[in-house]
Amino acid sequence: MRILIIGSKGFIGSHCYKYFSEKEYNVSGCDVVIDYTEKKYFLIVASNSDFHTIFEKNSFDVCINCSGAANVSDSIKNPRRDFFLNTVNVFSILYASREYNPTCKFLNISSAAVYGRPIGLPIVESFKLNPISPYGIHKKISEEICSEFYNQFNINTCSIRIFSAFGPGLKKQLFWDIYKKSKKFSKK
């Protein structure tokens, strides 16, 4: 199986890349970070993401989109940037796939932020989506883009909603913040 992981240098993407590589799948990475060692790696320019050349010259069975912005507070400060990274890029990837590799299955990483303030706990997938931040709104739009490409163009898409990802290599969120604050406190 040929797998393309977009956002392969990020937290979730790097773990996906490692997992599928260890299972000996034919994995290619793609990100905005320069990589001088990986042979099957595509560099994307963040300000002008063009996925056409990737899909035109290569064929994939699955594309996993781990790219985008993942920060609620930054989405409030920079809503345009967040919109571009979380919606325009999803559209661009699917559009290029539709043109050159329409049988490629697309897995979109979304977020629990699409629920906003949930009506209850635990959150159930069927709960009404009611995002309250630009980040949540943009992730909801990315899910709608996936549905559009499935309904209009028969591109197999799926969005999964991540809830508080955590693990080795993550340098943000609650545990990382506590760690950094404890380091400052221990120096006093």
Steps between C-alpha positions, in 0.01 A plus 500: 500500500630847405430759769558876489511674837460875470630675810748219558730719713228594750409312816222275366647480149845389621346224708287387202808503278699292746216254561428429133870488411562241770211295355698514174244694300627717214480833686574849370513810716403855418540817705624858504821401682812432291621141525837409353494129586162350404489375142120490474428849627321797344564857613200732491521880513265605781393826336421338164415135552479328164431129521450452125860402426496239779183328378582546131834320528416246771220259577376428852244265646449713811570863590498587870471872561668584831586852389349827612499727799408349837475788741173660613657817643712550186186461287354799683816708446554382141164381362603547137808279543295238685233506226760451229679212675188317617259551209668625182770235524242222544320623189829526309606147594165351401484701179844376392413144599175520302690618192782245501431225755121473551516151653720621787317477833525817710514502880463846652609571857235721657447603861265476796487881474220455243266426795571827681339468842349150479150434629632224726785270589626273372478658157314286248571529128134580430505812720421823318807679365519849647860628480578817694852584378633573152700176532187294570306674222782438251527132598122468450536658155780254417263214584237657274757526218569128539126429479476721191773306321338171596145602398590694184805316368488156664837549674514272804553727800478464874557747782603390847474729800800502730447569871806631688784316329796440729820299488876502442615800303201726572617841616177674581175459688444439867781260595762689301389831654519352852845360426630837370355686798652249743843549341472877554383447858783257583761759391384748763 
